[in-house]
Amino acid sequence: MCDNCARLQRQVRELKEEIAEYERGGPPTDKSESSPYQIKYKMTPSEARTLTELIKSSPKPVSKDRLHFVVSGETEPQIVQVYVCRIRKKLPPATIITVSGAGYYIPTDKLEAVR
């Protein structure tokens, strides 16, 4: 199987998971709640939702599409990259790792430093 086919199949699986989650009641994070990370790290609500999703999924990478779904009030998918950049500036170095073609993740050994 070619790399492009494998990538597309992975994206289809992720989208099916997101659809199932939406059908069960929508995105996993209630946008009306404030996050402890929002206060601790002086984050915007969208940054805090992004960080919360990364923490919940650790050590599994979270796709940019998934993170965009979590902060779905935003119009442009590229906003996820902006949030990750801002979050990285507020956390210890090398806390959020980029996995090419897969998204972002927080290594398990970095979780305690974030929490």
VODO-144629 format. One record per atom (N, C-alpha, C): x negated, y, z. Coordinates in steps of 0.001 Angstrom, whole numbers, padded with zeros to 6 digits, always signed. Layout:
N
XYZ/...
//
This chain:
115
-000850-001171+000000/+000000+000000+000000/-000900+001239+000000/-000549+002216-000796/-001369+003423-000883/-001171+004293+000363/-002134+005170+000614/-002065+006046+001787/-000836+006935+001752/-000496+007419+000574/+000657+008303+000446/+001948+007560+000795/+002072+006314+000349/+003255+005504+000668/+003364+005260+002166/+002247+004949+002798/+002249+004707+004245/+002651+005972+004995/+002143+007112+004560/+002485+008388+005199/+003972+008677+005046/+004502+008449+003856/+005924+008695+003617/+006800+007753+004435/+006402+006500+004552/+007166+005555+005369/+007168+005973+006838/+006015+006460+007325/+005935+006945+008706/+006853+008148+008901/+006876+009057+007929/+007746+010225+008030/+009221+009822+008022/+009564+008833+007207/+010947+008353+007167/+011342+007771+008520/+010445+006972+009127/+010727+006411+010464/+010946+007520+011488/+010068+008534+011467/+010188+009639+012421/+011492+010400+012217/+011863+010621+010962/+013112+011329+010690/+014329+010513+011128/+014268+009196+010934/+015366+008339+011394/+015494+008404+012919/+014356+008434+013622/+014382+008560+015077/+014996+009894+015488/+014636+010952+014789/+015179+012276+015099/+016681+012328+014844/+017137+011707+013755/+018565+011675+013452/+019305+010923+014547/+018767+009778+014955/+019399+008998+016022/+019451+009797+017312/+018393+010517+017608/+018361+011341+018814/+019384+012463+018733/+019493+013071+017580/+020467+014136+017375/+021881+013593+017578/+022142+012407+017050/+023457+011796+017192/+023770+011440+018640/+022728+011203+019444/+022924+010910+020869/+023108+012184+021694/+022968+013338+021080/+023189+014553+021855/+022223+015674+021567/+021445+015569+020537/+020591+016687+020156/+019172+016559+020631/+018408+017643+020472/+017001+017638+020861/+016833+017283+022329/+015690+016706+022692/+015493+016217+024045/+015381+017292+025098/+015068+018508+024705/+014841+019561+025677/+015981+020551+025649/+016571+020810+026803/+017625+021806+026905/+016999+023191+026822/+017367+023940+025801/+016749+025240+025567/+017132+026275+026621/+018184+026034+027376/+018604+027001+028386/+017796+026886+029680/+017125+025763+029872/+016332+025570+031084/+014959+026207+030938/+014458+026747+032043/+013080+027221+031990/+012180+026080+032441/+011009+026034+031885/+010062+024965+032161/+009073+025437+033215/+008576+024521+034065/+007544+024934+035018/+006289+025427+034307/+006052+024916+033093/+004879+025349+032331/+005027+026794+031871/+006256+027198+031650/+006517+028568+031219/+006015+029549+032273/+006220+029226+033513/+005787+030095+034611/+004298+029900+034888/+003873+028652+035008/+002489+028342+035368/+001490+028920+034372/+001795+028801+033076/+000854+029234+032043/+001284+030515+031329/+002336+031150+031818/+002855+032387+031214/+003143+032178+029727/+004001+031196+029462/+004357+030826+028093/+005747+031329+027744/+005964+031476+026457/+007320+031753+025979/+008129+030455+026118/+009454+030541+026097/+010249+029310+026165/+009907+028314+025055/+009672+028801+023845/+009340+027899+022732/+007986+027231+022934/+007016+027969+023447/+005712+027366+023747/+005866+026299+024820/+006666+026599+025839/+006867+025643+026932/+007572+024378+026434/+008554+024521+025546/+009229+023341+024982/+008244+022511+024162/+007377+023187+023424/+006371+022485+022624/+005438+021696+023532/+004922+022342+024583/+004026+021666+025519/+004730+020510+026219/+005967+020713+026622/+006728+019659+027297/+006860+018430+026400/+007136+018649+025127/+007261+017525+024190/+005937+016793+024026/+004831+017541+023971/+003512+016908+023857/+003200+016081+025104/+003544+016605+026269/+003293+015885+027522/+004149+014616+027589/+005430+014731+027230/+006323+013571+027277/+005880+012463+026330/+005293+012833+025218/+004918+011844+024205/+003500+011310+024364/+002726+011904+025243/+001323+011518+025406/+001207+010039+025767/+000250+009353+025188/-000812+009764+024282/-000437+009638+022806/+000814+009378+022513/+001253+009227+021127/+001306+010596+020437/+000776+010704+019222/+000844+011987+018513/+002286+012390+018192/+002538+013679+018230/+003847+014227+017895/+003691+014988+016579/+004530+014669+015614/+004419+015310+014307/+004834+016777+014383/+004350+017555+013436/+004745+018962+013354/+006250+019066+013115/+006790+018143+012326/+008238+018148+012081/+009014+017915+013374/+008535+017002+014186/+009195+016713+015467/+009142+017941+016373/+007985+018578+016443/+007858+019771+017284/+008743+020896+016758/+008844+021011+015449/+009735+022029+014879/+011177+021723+015256/+011547+020463+015270/+012894+020054+015674/+013172+020462+017120/+012174+020308+017984/+012326+020652+019403/+012542+022157+019583/+011879+022964+018776/+012046+024423+018861/+012901+024905+017686/+013937+024137+017370/+014698+024307+016134/+015341+025674+015939/+015298+026553+016911/+015837+027883+016710/+014986+028713+015777/+013777+028261+015527/+012853+028983+014643/+013141+028619+013199/+012869+029541+012295/+013196+029301+010896/+012066+028662+010114/+010844+028981+010410/+009716+028493+009623/+008993+027350+010336/+008792+026219+009659/+008092+025096+010286/+006662+025444+010707/+006033+026405+010029/+004655+026776+010349/+004535+027402+011737/+005644+027765+012347/+005603+028374+013673/+005010+027408+014694/+005124+026114+014435/+004564+025104+015342/+003059+025298+015467/+002385+025556+014363/+000938+025769+014399/+000598+027006+015229/+001419+028024+015142/+001203+029233+015933/+001357+028916+017415/+002405+028166+017770/+002625+027809+019176/+001475+026971+019720/+001024+025994+018944/-000079+025141+019400/-001333+025988+019608/-001585+026907+018715/-002751+027795+018852/-002646+028622+020136/-001480+029178+020392/-001280+029985+021607/-001408+029130+022864/-000839+027929+022817/-000905+027030+023978/-002357+026644+024259/-003107+026358+023212/-004514+025977+023394/-005298+027071+024118/-004981+028309+023868/-005678+029421+024525/-005360+029488+026021/-004235+028903+026426/-003792+028971+027818/-004158+027730+028625/-004655+026695+027962/-004988+025431+028629/-006493+025200+028600/-006979+024250+029414/-008404+023893+029358/-008798+023448+027948/-010070+023616+027583/-010529+023222+026240/-010265+021746+025946/-010042+021459+024686/-009836+020089+024176/-008659+019377+024823/-007636+020132+025214/-006449+019512+025804/-005510+018994+024726/-005317+019773+023667/-004448+019355+022570/-005338+018966+021392/-005175+017736+020941/-005981+017192+019857/-005124+017132+018586/-005708+017525+017472/-005036+017432+016173/-005417+016122+015512/-004417+015398+015029/-004641+014167+014279/-004144+014434+012862/-005063+014470+011921/-004722+014783+010542/-003633+013854+010013/-002570+014433+009513/-001466+013665+008955/-000503+013096+009977/-000810+013226+011274/+000053+012652+012310/+000622+013706+013250/-000106+014788+013505/+000389+015824+014400/-000585+016147+015509/-000069+016303+016714/-000864+016699+017872/-000587+015749+019033/-001578+015633+019929/-001357+014859+021146/-002249+015373+022259/-001887+014998+023490/-002689+015303+024666/-003223+013968+025187/-004545+013817+025252/-005109+012563+025772/-004676+012328+027226/-004522+011082+027593/-004055+010757+028941/-004981+011312+030017/-006287+011381+029751/-007206+011892+030765/-007079+013407+030956/-006357+014085+030072/-006162+015541+030184/-004804+015895+030790/-003917+014911+030927/-002568+015186+031409/-002533+015819+032809/-003329+015272+033714/-003309+015789+035085/-003757+017249+035154/-004692+017630+034307/-005164+019015+034287/-004069+019964+033830/-003167+019467+032984/-002083+020297+032469/-000939+020384+033461/-000622+019272+034082/+000519+019229+035015/+000169+019992+036241/
//
